[in-house]
Protein backbone atom coordinates (compact mmCIF):
# COMPACT_ATOMS: atom_id res chain seq x y z
CA UNK A 1 0.00 0.00 0.00
CA UNK A 2 1.28 3.46 -0.88
CA UNK A 3 2.37 5.98 1.72
CA UNK A 4 0.79 8.99 -0.02
CA UNK A 5 -2.76 10.08 0.82
CA UNK A 6 -4.74 11.92 -1.86
CA UNK A 7 -7.88 14.04 -1.51
CA UNK A 8 -10.02 15.96 -3.97
CA UNK A 9 -11.94 19.03 -2.86
CA UNK A 10 -14.76 20.74 -4.70
CA UNK A 11 -18.01 22.46 -3.96
CA UNK A 12 -19.49 19.31 -2.43
CA UNK A 13 -16.76 18.62 0.10
CA UNK A 14 -13.63 16.54 0.54
CA UNK A 15 -13.21 13.09 -1.01
CA UNK A 16 -10.37 10.65 -0.47
CA UNK A 17 -9.23 9.20 -3.79
CA UNK A 18 -8.34 5.51 -4.29
CA UNK A 19 -4.75 6.29 -5.28
CA UNK A 20 -1.84 4.07 -4.33
CA UNK A 21 1.50 5.81 -4.66
CA UNK A 22 4.77 5.76 -2.78
CA UNK A 23 5.74 9.32 -3.77
CA UNK A 24 3.85 12.54 -4.34
CA UNK A 25 5.13 12.62 -7.91
CA UNK A 26 3.56 9.21 -8.55
CA UNK A 27 0.28 10.45 -7.11
CA UNK A 28 0.34 13.51 -9.38
CA UNK A 29 0.90 11.36 -12.46
CA UNK A 30 -2.24 9.41 -11.53
CA UNK A 31 -4.50 12.35 -10.68
CA UNK A 32 -3.66 14.80 -13.47
CA UNK A 33 -1.46 17.80 -14.06
CA UNK A 34 -2.04 21.42 -13.13
CA UNK A 35 -0.52 24.42 -11.40
CA UNK A 36 0.65 23.50 -7.94
CA UNK A 37 2.46 24.34 -4.74
CA UNK A 38 4.50 22.17 -2.40
CA UNK A 39 4.15 23.08 1.27
CA UNK A 40 5.46 21.51 4.45
CA UNK A 41 3.96 21.91 7.89
CA UNK A 42 5.88 22.66 11.07
CA UNK A 43 5.01 21.66 14.66
CA UNK A 44 1.64 23.05 15.68
CA UNK A 45 0.31 22.76 12.10
CA UNK A 46 2.08 25.92 11.08
CA UNK A 47 3.28 27.00 7.64
CA UNK A 48 5.50 29.72 6.23
CA UNK A 49 4.57 32.18 3.45
CA UNK A 50 1.56 30.17 2.31
CA UNK A 51 0.09 33.33 0.81
CA UNK A 52 3.06 33.53 -1.56
CA UNK A 53 2.68 29.89 -2.58
CA UNK A 54 -0.96 30.55 -3.47
CA UNK A 55 -0.19 33.81 -5.28
CA UNK A 56 2.39 32.00 -7.40
CA UNK A 57 -0.20 29.36 -8.33
CA UNK A 58 -2.50 32.11 -9.57
CA UNK A 59 0.31 33.73 -11.58
CA UNK A 60 1.28 30.34 -13.01
CA UNK A 61 -2.24 29.72 -14.28
CA UNK A 62 -2.29 33.14 -15.94
CA UNK A 63 1.08 32.53 -17.62
CA UNK A 64 -0.13 29.17 -18.94
CA UNK A 65 -3.52 30.51 -20.06
CA UNK A 66 -5.34 28.14 -17.70
CA UNK A 67 -8.47 28.95 -15.68
CA UNK A 68 -8.07 29.54 -11.95
CA UNK A 69 -11.29 30.02 -10.03
CA UNK A 70 -10.29 29.65 -6.38
CA UNK A 71 -9.66 32.24 -3.73
CA UNK A 72 -6.86 31.85 -1.24
CA UNK A 73 -9.19 31.46 1.72
CA UNK A 74 -10.88 28.40 0.24
CA UNK A 75 -7.57 26.74 -0.68
CA UNK A 76 -6.16 27.40 2.78
CA UNK A 77 -9.26 25.82 4.32
CA UNK A 78 -8.85 22.78 2.04
CA UNK A 79 -5.28 22.33 3.22
CA UNK A 80 -6.33 22.75 6.85
CA UNK A 81 -9.04 20.12 6.55
CA UNK A 82 -6.76 17.69 4.74
CA UNK A 83 -4.04 17.98 7.39
CA UNK A 84 -6.57 17.57 10.20
CA UNK A 85 -8.22 14.59 8.51
CA UNK A 86 -4.89 12.88 7.83
CA UNK A 87 -3.81 13.09 11.45
CA UNK A 88 -0.17 13.50 10.39
CA UNK A 89 1.83 15.54 12.94
CA UNK A 90 4.11 16.85 10.18
CA UNK A 91 3.13 16.74 6.52
CA UNK A 92 4.49 17.52 3.08
CA UNK A 93 1.68 18.49 0.72
CA UNK A 94 1.26 19.13 -2.98
CA UNK A 95 -1.77 21.29 -3.72
CA UNK A 96 -2.80 21.14 -7.38
CA UNK A 97 -5.49 22.94 -9.33
CA UNK A 98 -5.95 20.50 -12.24
CA UNK A 99 -6.01 21.73 -15.81
CA UNK A 100 -8.89 19.40 -16.66
CA UNK A 101 -10.95 20.18 -13.53
CA UNK A 102 -10.19 23.77 -12.51
CA UNK A 103 -13.20 23.96 -10.19
CA UNK A 104 -11.56 21.40 -7.92
CA UNK A 105 -8.29 21.04 -6.02
CA UNK A 106 -6.25 17.92 -5.40
CA UNK A 107 -4.04 17.52 -2.34
CA UNK A 108 -1.49 14.73 -2.10
CA UNK A 109 0.30 14.47 1.22
CA UNK A 110 2.76 12.30 3.04
CA UNK A 111 4.39 12.29 6.44
CA UNK A 112 7.19 14.84 6.43
CA UNK A 113 10.57 13.45 7.41
CA UNK A 114 13.29 16.09 7.64
CA UNK A 115 16.37 15.31 5.55
CA UNK A 116 19.16 13.62 7.52
CA UNK A 117 21.45 16.00 9.37
CA UNK A 118 24.44 14.57 7.51
CA UNK A 119 23.09 16.25 4.38
CA UNK A 120 23.74 19.66 5.94
CA UNK A 121 26.96 18.65 7.65
CA UNK A 122 28.63 16.99 4.65
CA UNK A 123 26.96 18.64 1.65
CA UNK A 124 25.69 17.13 -1.59
CA UNK A 125 26.78 16.65 -5.19
CA UNK A 126 24.73 18.03 -8.06
CA UNK A 127 24.84 17.01 -11.68
CA UNK A 128 24.51 19.21 -14.75
CA UNK A 129 22.16 18.97 -17.72
CA UNK A 130 21.31 21.28 -20.59
CA UNK A 131 17.60 21.98 -20.28
CA UNK A 132 15.32 25.00 -20.43
CA UNK A 133 11.65 24.97 -19.55
CA UNK A 134 9.27 26.62 -21.97
CA UNK A 135 7.67 28.71 -19.22
CA UNK A 136 10.07 28.67 -16.26
CA UNK A 137 8.06 31.19 -14.20
CA UNK A 138 5.06 28.83 -14.06
CA UNK A 139 4.78 26.07 -11.47
CA UNK A 140 3.48 23.44 -13.90
CA UNK A 141 3.40 19.81 -12.76
CA UNK A 142 3.94 18.58 -16.33
CA UNK A 143 7.62 19.26 -15.72
CA UNK A 144 7.66 16.19 -13.46
CA UNK A 145 7.74 14.02 -16.55
CA UNK A 146 10.79 15.88 -17.93
CA UNK A 147 12.59 15.94 -14.59
CA UNK A 148 13.22 12.21 -14.36
CA UNK A 149 15.11 12.25 -17.67
CA UNK A 150 17.62 14.77 -16.27
CA UNK A 151 19.04 12.11 -13.96
CA UNK A 152 19.78 9.62 -16.73
CA UNK A 153 23.53 9.12 -16.98
CA UNK A 154 24.33 11.18 -13.88
CA UNK A 155 27.02 9.78 -11.54
CA UNK A 156 25.94 7.66 -8.56
CA UNK A 157 25.17 9.81 -5.54
CA UNK A 158 23.85 12.75 -7.55
CA UNK A 159 21.44 14.51 -5.19
CA UNK A 160 20.06 17.12 -7.56
CA UNK A 161 20.58 18.25 -11.16
CA UNK A 162 21.25 21.88 -12.02
CA UNK A 163 20.10 22.95 -15.46
CA UNK A 164 21.96 25.26 -17.82
CA UNK A 165 20.75 26.96 -20.99
CA UNK A 166 22.18 26.73 -24.50
CA UNK A 167 24.59 29.57 -23.70
CA UNK A 168 26.04 27.68 -20.74
CA UNK A 169 24.46 29.73 -17.93
CA UNK A 170 23.12 27.82 -14.91
CA UNK A 171 19.49 28.69 -14.27
CA UNK A 172 18.00 26.41 -11.58
CA UNK A 173 17.82 22.92 -10.16
CA UNK A 174 15.31 20.31 -11.21
CA UNK A 175 13.47 20.87 -7.90
CA UNK A 176 15.42 23.71 -6.30
CA UNK A 177 16.96 27.13 -6.75
CA UNK A 178 20.73 27.45 -7.06
CA UNK A 179 23.28 29.81 -5.47
CA UNK A 180 27.04 30.19 -5.62
CA UNK A 181 29.51 32.42 -3.82
CA UNK A 182 31.93 33.95 -6.33
CA UNK A 183 34.15 37.04 -6.03
CA UNK A 184 32.56 38.03 -2.73
CA UNK A 185 29.01 37.96 -4.12
CA UNK A 186 26.10 35.59 -3.68
CA UNK A 187 24.97 34.75 -7.23
CA UNK A 188 21.51 33.48 -8.11
CA UNK A 189 19.89 34.06 -11.50
CA UNK A 190 16.95 36.39 -11.99
CA UNK A 191 15.80 35.01 -15.35
CA UNK A 192 15.05 31.57 -16.76
CA UNK A 193 14.02 29.96 -13.50
CA UNK A 194 11.08 29.45 -11.14
CA UNK A 195 11.25 31.77 -8.15
CA UNK A 196 10.93 29.42 -5.20
CA UNK A 197 9.34 30.58 -1.96
CA UNK A 198 12.44 29.31 -0.16
CA UNK A 199 14.50 31.48 -2.54
CA UNK A 200 12.71 34.58 -1.27
CA UNK A 201 13.41 33.53 2.31
CA UNK A 202 17.08 32.94 1.56
CA UNK A 203 17.51 36.30 -0.17
CA UNK A 204 15.95 38.07 2.80
CA UNK A 205 18.09 36.10 5.26
CA UNK A 206 21.32 36.56 3.29
CA UNK A 207 20.98 40.31 2.70
CA UNK A 208 23.00 41.35 5.80
CA UNK A 209 25.62 38.64 5.19
CA UNK A 210 26.75 38.96 1.58
CA UNK A 211 26.09 41.30 -1.37
CA UNK A 212 23.75 39.83 -3.98
CA UNK A 213 24.25 39.44 -7.73
CA UNK A 214 21.33 38.40 -9.91
CA UNK A 215 23.65 37.46 -12.75
CA UNK A 216 23.66 33.76 -13.60
CA UNK A 217 27.02 32.06 -13.46
CA UNK A 218 28.50 30.31 -16.49
CA UNK A 219 29.84 26.78 -16.62
CA UNK A 220 33.27 28.35 -17.13
CA UNK A 221 32.98 29.94 -13.66
CA UNK A 222 32.70 26.62 -11.83
CA UNK A 223 36.42 26.17 -11.04
CA UNK A 224 36.49 29.59 -9.34
CA UNK A 225 33.47 29.45 -7.04
CA UNK A 226 34.02 29.35 -3.28
CA UNK A 227 30.74 27.91 -2.01
CA UNK A 228 27.41 26.72 -3.39
CA UNK A 229 24.00 25.85 -2.02
CA UNK A 230 20.44 25.10 -3.03
CA UNK A 231 17.03 25.73 -1.52
CA UNK A 232 13.57 24.22 -1.59
CA UNK A 233 10.54 24.57 0.66
CA UNK A 234 10.93 21.04 2.04
CA UNK A 235 14.71 21.02 2.50
CA UNK A 236 15.60 24.58 3.42
CA UNK A 237 19.23 25.47 2.62
CA UNK A 238 21.49 22.58 1.55
CA UNK A 239 25.23 23.00 0.94
CA UNK A 240 26.62 21.84 -2.41
CA UNK A 241 30.18 20.53 -2.40
CA UNK A 242 30.42 19.28 -5.99
CA UNK A 243 28.92 20.52 -9.27
CA UNK A 244 29.36 18.16 -12.18
CA UNK A 245 33.03 17.18 -12.23
CA UNK A 246 34.16 20.22 -10.20
CA UNK A 247 34.69 20.22 -6.45
CA UNK A 248 33.37 23.38 -4.75
CA UNK A 249 35.94 25.23 -2.64
CA UNK A 250 37.66 22.82 -0.27
CA UNK A 251 34.96 20.18 -0.77
CA UNK A 252 33.19 20.92 2.52
CA UNK A 253 30.28 23.20 3.52
CA UNK A 254 31.66 26.67 4.12
CA UNK A 255 31.21 29.50 6.58
CA UNK A 256 28.93 31.54 4.30
CA UNK A 257 26.58 28.57 4.04
CA UNK A 258 26.51 28.21 7.82
CA UNK A 259 25.74 31.89 8.34
CA UNK A 260 23.01 31.94 5.71
CA UNK A 261 21.49 28.67 6.92
CA UNK A 262 21.30 29.94 10.50
CA UNK A 263 19.73 33.21 9.39
CA UNK A 264 17.29 31.34 7.12
CA UNK A 265 16.13 29.04 9.95
CA UNK A 266 15.65 32.02 12.24
CA UNK A 267 13.59 33.86 9.63
CA UNK A 268 11.39 30.81 9.06
CA UNK A 269 10.77 30.50 12.80
CA UNK A 270 9.74 34.16 13.02
CA UNK A 271 7.36 33.91 10.05
CA UNK A 272 5.57 30.68 10.98
CA UNK A 273 1.79 31.07 11.13
CA UNK A 274 -1.13 28.71 11.81
CA UNK A 275 -2.41 26.89 8.74
C-alpha positions in Angstrom: 0.0 0.0 0.0 1.3 3.5 -0.9 2.4 6.0 1.7 0.8 9.0 0.0 -2.8 10.1 0.8 -4.7 11.9 -1.9 -7.9 14.0 -1.5 -10.0 16.0 -4.0 -11.9 19.0 -2.9 -14.8 20.7 -4.7 -18.0 22.5 -4.0 -19.5 19.3 -2.4 -16.8 18.6 0.1 -13.6 16.5 0.5 -13.2 13.1 -1.0 -10.4 10.7 -0.5 -9.2 9.2 -3.8 -8.3 5.5 -4.3 -4.8 6.3 -5.3 -1.8 4.1 -4.3 1.5 5.8 -4.7 4.8 5.8 -2.8 5.7 9.3 -3.8 3.9 12.5 -4.3 5.1 12.6 -7.9 3.6 9.2 -8.5 0.3 10.5 -7.1 0.3 13.5 -9.4 0.9 11.4 -12.5 -2.2 9.4 -11.5 -4.5 12.3 -10.7 -3.7 14.8 -13.5 -1.5 17.8 -14.1 -2.0 21.4 -13.1 -0.5 24.4 -11.4 0.6 23.5 -7.9 2.5 24.3 -4.7 4.5 22.2 -2.4 4.2 23.1 1.3 5.5 21.5 4.4 4.0 21.9 7.9 5.9 22.7 11.1 5.0 21.7 14.7 1.6 23.1 15.7 0.3 22.8 12.1 2.1 25.9 11.1 3.3 27.0 7.6 5.5 29.7 6.2 4.6 32.2 3.4 1.6 30.2 2.3 0.1 33.3 0.8 3.1 33.5 -1.6 2.7 29.9 -2.6 -1.0 30.6 -3.5 -0.2 33.8 -5.3 2.4 32.0 -7.4 -0.2 29.4 -8.3 -2.5 32.1 -9.6 0.3 33.7 -11.6 1.3 30.3 -13.0 -2.2 29.7 -14.3 -2.3 33.1 -15.9 1.1 32.5 -17.6 -0.1 29.2 -18.9 -3.5 30.5 -20.1 -5.3 28.1 -17.7 -8.5 29.0 -15.7 -8.1 29.5 -12.0 -11.3 30.0 -10.0 -10.3 29.6 -6.4 -9.7 32.2 -3.7 -6.9 31.8 -1.2 -9.2 31.5 1.7 -10.9 28.4 0.2 -7.6 26.7 -0.7 -6.2 27.4 2.8 -9.3 25.8 4.3 -8.9 22.8 2.0 -5.3 22.3 3.2 -6.3 22.8 6.8 -9.0 20.1 6.5 -6.8 17.7 4.7 -4.0 18.0 7.4 -6.6 17.6 10.2 -8.2 14.6 8.5 -4.9 12.9 7.8 -3.8 13.1 11.4 -0.2 13.5 10.4 1.8 15.5 12.9 4.1 16.9 10.2 3.1 16.7 6.5 4.5 17.5 3.1 1.7 18.5 0.7 1.3 19.1 -3.0 -1.8 21.3 -3.7 -2.8 21.1 -7.4 -5.5 22.9 -9.3 -5.9 20.5 -12.2 -6.0 21.7 -15.8 -8.9 19.4 -16.7 -11.0 20.2 -13.5 -10.2 23.8 -12.5 -13.2 24.0 -10.2 -11.6 21.4 -7.9 -8.3 21.0 -6.0 -6.2 17.9 -5.4 -4.0 17.5 -2.3 -1.5 14.7 -2.1 0.3 14.5 1.2 2.8 12.3 3.0 4.4 12.3 6.4 7.2 14.8 6.4 10.6 13.5 7.4 13.3 16.1 7.6 16.4 15.3 5.5 19.2 13.6 7.5 21.4 16.0 9.4 24.4 14.6 7.5 23.1 16.3 4.4 23.7 19.7 5.9 27.0 18.7 7.7 28.6 17.0 4.7 27.0 18.6 1.6 25.7 17.1 -1.6 26.8 16.7 -5.2 24.7 18.0 -8.1 24.8 17.0 -11.7 24.5 19.2 -14.7 22.2 19.0 -17.7 21.3 21.3 -20.6 17.6 22.0 -20.3 15.3 25.0 -20.4 11.7 25.0 -19.5 9.3 26.6 -22.0 7.7 28.7 -19.2 10.1 28.7 -16.3 8.1 31.2 -14.2 5.1 28.8 -14.1 4.8 26.1 -11.5 3.5 23.4 -13.9 3.4 19.8 -12.8 3.9 18.6 -16.3 7.6 19.3 -15.7 7.7 16.2 -13.5 7.7 14.0 -16.5 10.8 15.9 -17.9 12.6 15.9 -14.6 13.2 12.2 -14.4 15.1 12.3 -17.7 17.6 14.8 -16.3 19.0 12.1 -14.0 19.8 9.6 -16.7 23.5 9.1 -17.0 24.3 11.2 -13.9 27.0 9.8 -11.5 25.9 7.7 -8.6 25.2 9.8 -5.5 23.8 12.7 -7.5 21.4 14.5 -5.2 20.1 17.1 -7.6 20.6 18.3 -11.2 21.2 21.9 -12.0 20.1 22.9 -15.5 22.0 25.3 -17.8 20.8 27.0 -21.0 22.2 26.7 -24.5 24.6 29.6 -23.7 26.0 27.7 -20.7 24.5 29.7 -17.9 23.1 27.8 -14.9 19.5 28.7 -14.3 18.0 26.4 -11.6 17.8 22.9 -10.2 15.3 20.3 -11.2 13.5 20.9 -7.9 15.4 23.7 -6.3 17.0 27.1 -6.8 20.7 27.4 -7.1 23.3 29.8 -5.5 27.0 30.2 -5.6 29.5 32.4 -3.8 31.9 34.0 -6.3 34.2 37.0 -6.0 32.6 38.0 -2.7 29.0 38.0 -4.1 26.1 35.6 -3.7 25.0 34.8 -7.2 21.5 33.5 -8.1 19.9 34.1 -11.5 16.9 36.4 -12.0 15.8 35.0 -15.3 15.0 31.6 -16.8 14.0 30.0 -13.5 11.1 29.4 -11.1 11.2 31.8 -8.1 10.9 29.4 -5.2 9.3 30.6 -2.0 12.4 29.3 -0.2 14.5 31.5 -2.5 12.7 34.6 -1.3 13.4 33.5 2.3 17.1 32.9 1.6 17.5 36.3 -0.2 15.9 38.1 2.8 18.1 36.1 5.3 21.3 36.6 3.3 21.0 40.3 2.7 23.0 41.3 5.8 25.6 38.6 5.2 26.7 39.0 1.6 26.1 41.3 -1.4 23.8 39.8 -4.0 24.3 39.4 -7.7 21.3 38.4 -9.9 23.7 37.5 -12.7 23.7 33.8 -13.6 27.0 32.1 -13.5 28.5 30.3 -16.5 29.8 26.8 -16.6 33.3 28.4 -17.1 33.0 29.9 -13.7 32.7 26.6 -11.8 36.4 26.2 -11.0 36.5 29.6 -9.3 33.5 29.4 -7.0 34.0 29.4 -3.3 30.7 27.9 -2.0 27.4 26.7 -3.4 24.0 25.8 -2.0 20.4 25.1 -3.0 17.0 25.7 -1.5 13.6 24.2 -1.6 10.5 24.6 0.7 10.9 21.0 2.0 14.7 21.0 2.5 15.6 24.6 3.4 19.2 25.5 2.6 21.5 22.6 1.5 25.2 23.0 0.9 26.6 21.8 -2.4 30.2 20.5 -2.4 30.4 19.3 -6.0 28.9 20.5 -9.3 29.4 18.2 -12.2 33.0 17.2 -12.2 34.2 20.2 -10.2 34.7 20.2 -6.4 33.4 23.4 -4.7 35.9 25.2 -2.6 37.7 22.8 -0.3 35.0 20.2 -0.8 33.2 20.9 2.5 30.3 23.2 3.5 31.7 26.7 4.1 31.2 29.5 6.6 28.9 31.5 4.3 26.6 28.6 4.0 26.5 28.2 7.8 25.7 31.9 8.3 23.0 31.9 5.7 21.5 28.7 6.9 21.3 29.9 10.5 19.7 33.2 9.4 17.3 31.3 7.1 16.1 29.0 9.9 15.7 32.0 12.2 13.6 33.9 9.6 11.4 30.8 9.1 10.8 30.5 12.8 9.7 34.2 13.0 7.4 33.9 10.1 5.6 30.7 11.0 1.8 31.1 11.1 -1.1 28.7 11.8 -2.4 26.9 8.7 
